């Protein structure tokens, strides 16, 4: 069974994806722009050398939820 922290991260990722998809329905460029910034944030955290595994997992999950 996933931990409470894992479940919270998944819920946060799902919620972020829902918001992005909803805003993307109103602005055709919004989701594409968001995904570019998401990739940048992911890269920065990954390359920062710190212990950011939880944050990186949430960003990766958002990316997965946004896939068609």
C-alpha positions as CSV (number, residue, x, y, z in Angstrom):
1,X,0.0,0.0,0.0
2,X,1.4,3.4,-1.0
3,X,2.4,5.7,1.9
4,X,0.3,8.8,2.7
5,X,3.0,10.9,1.2
6,X,2.9,9.0,-2.1
7,X,-0.8,9.3,-2.2
8,X,-0.7,13.0,-1.5
9,X,1.9,13.4,-4.3
10,X,-0.3,11.5,-6.8
11,X,-3.4,13.6,-5.8
12,X,-1.4,16.8,-6.2
13,X,-0.2,15.7,-9.6
14,X,-3.7,14.7,-10.7
15,X,-5.1,18.0,-9.5
16,X,-2.4,20.0,-11.3
17,X,-3.0,18.1,-14.5
18,X,-6.8,18.7,-14.3
19,X,-6.2,22.4,-13.8
20,X,-3.8,22.6,-16.8
21,X,-6.1,20.6,-19.0
22,X,-9.1,22.8,-18.1
23,X,-7.1,26.0,-18.8
24,X,-5.8,24.5,-22.0
25,X,-9.4,24.2,-23.2
26,X,-9.7,27.9,-23.1
27,X,-6.2,28.8,-24.4
28,X,-4.7,26.5,-27.0
29,X,-1.1,27.4,-26.0
30,X,-1.4,27.1,-22.3
31,X,-0.8,23.4,-21.9
32,X,2.2,23.4,-24.2
33,X,3.7,26.4,-22.4
34,X,3.1,24.7,-19.0
35,X,4.7,21.5,-20.2
36,X,7.8,23.4,-21.3
37,X,8.1,25.0,-17.9
38,X,7.4,21.7,-16.2
39,X,10.3,20.1,-18.1
40,X,12.5,23.0,-17.1
41,X,11.6,22.7,-13.4
42,X,12.2,19.0,-13.6
43,X,15.6,19.5,-15.1
44,X,16.6,22.1,-12.5
45,X,15.6,19.9,-9.6
46,X,17.3,16.8,-11.1
47,X,20.5,18.7,-11.7
48,X,20.6,20.7,-8.4
49,X,22.3,17.9,-6.5
50,X,20.0,18.1,-3.6
51,X,17.6,15.4,-2.3
52,X,14.5,16.3,-4.2
53,X,13.2,12.9,-5.1
54,X,9.7,13.5,-3.9
55,X,9.4,16.8,-5.9
56,X,10.8,15.2,-9.0
57,X,8.4,12.3,-8.7
58,X,5.4,14.7,-8.5
59,X,6.6,16.6,-11.5
60,X,7.0,13.3,-13.4
61,X,3.5,12.3,-12.4
62,X,2.0,15.6,-13.6
63,X,3.7,15.0,-17.0
64,X,2.3,11.5,-17.1
65,X,-1.2,12.7,-16.2
66,X,-1.0,15.3,-19.1
67,X,-0.3,12.7,-21.7
68,X,-3.2,12.0,-24.1
